Each structure stands twice: as C-alpha cells, then as structure tokens.
Amino acid sequence: MTVLRSIALFVAAALFEIGGAWLVWQGVREHRGWVWIGAGVIALGLYGFFATLQPDASFGRILAAYGGVFVAGSLAWGMVVDGFRPDRWDVLGALICLAGVAVIMYAPRAD
C-alpha cells in the first residue's frame, strides 16, 4: 500500500508541477495573461506540498526520484495536451528514468 500511495503522490505532484509550468508558459509565451500565470504559480506551490507527503523522509531521495517522474510525465503531458509525438529515443529515455525512480524509491534497504 505504501508503494501505491507513493506512486499516486508522484502522479499528483507531476500533474501540479507540469500543469503549473504549462499554465505559466501559456500566460507568458501565448499571451494569455496574468490569470494563467497566477494559476500556474498556485499549481507549482501545490506540487511542492504533494512532494512533502511522500512516506520517505529524505528530501534528496524524493526529489531525485521525482526527476524521473517529471521526465516521463512531461512527455505524456505533451502528448495529451499539445499533440507532441515522442520518438523511440524519447520513450526509451523516459523508461530509463522510470527505472531509476523504481531503484531510488522502492529498492529494499537495510536502514
């Protein structure tokens, strides 16, 4: 159950961080205005909150593992929201990152 909770928290964090960054991007680059930028800043703050809910207490471990989730999640966001089509190298890179997440977060430890 702890692993499932951790994965769900990573997914929620990714939605808030990637979504927040996308909203800021839309506000600035696509000239949608301050409301979009403000919503993005709020979403980015919520990302930080969700990261603190991970069961592991190590900030460095959580953020290092989350980096892999961010890579894969960013490609998925681009596919769903912007019509981006990753090539095989994008997919391979994301899978390598997710393997790193699994090792960092869920490998058995003696401590």
TACORLIN-V478704 format. One record per run of one state. SS is the DSSP state (H for helix, E for strand, C for the rest). FROM is the first residue (numbers start at 1). TO is the last residue. If there is no record, write none. Layout:
SS,FROM,TO + SS,FROM,TO
This chain:
C,1,1 + H,2,29 + C,30,33 + H,34,52 + C,53,58 + H,59,82 + C,83,87 + H,88,106 + C,107,111
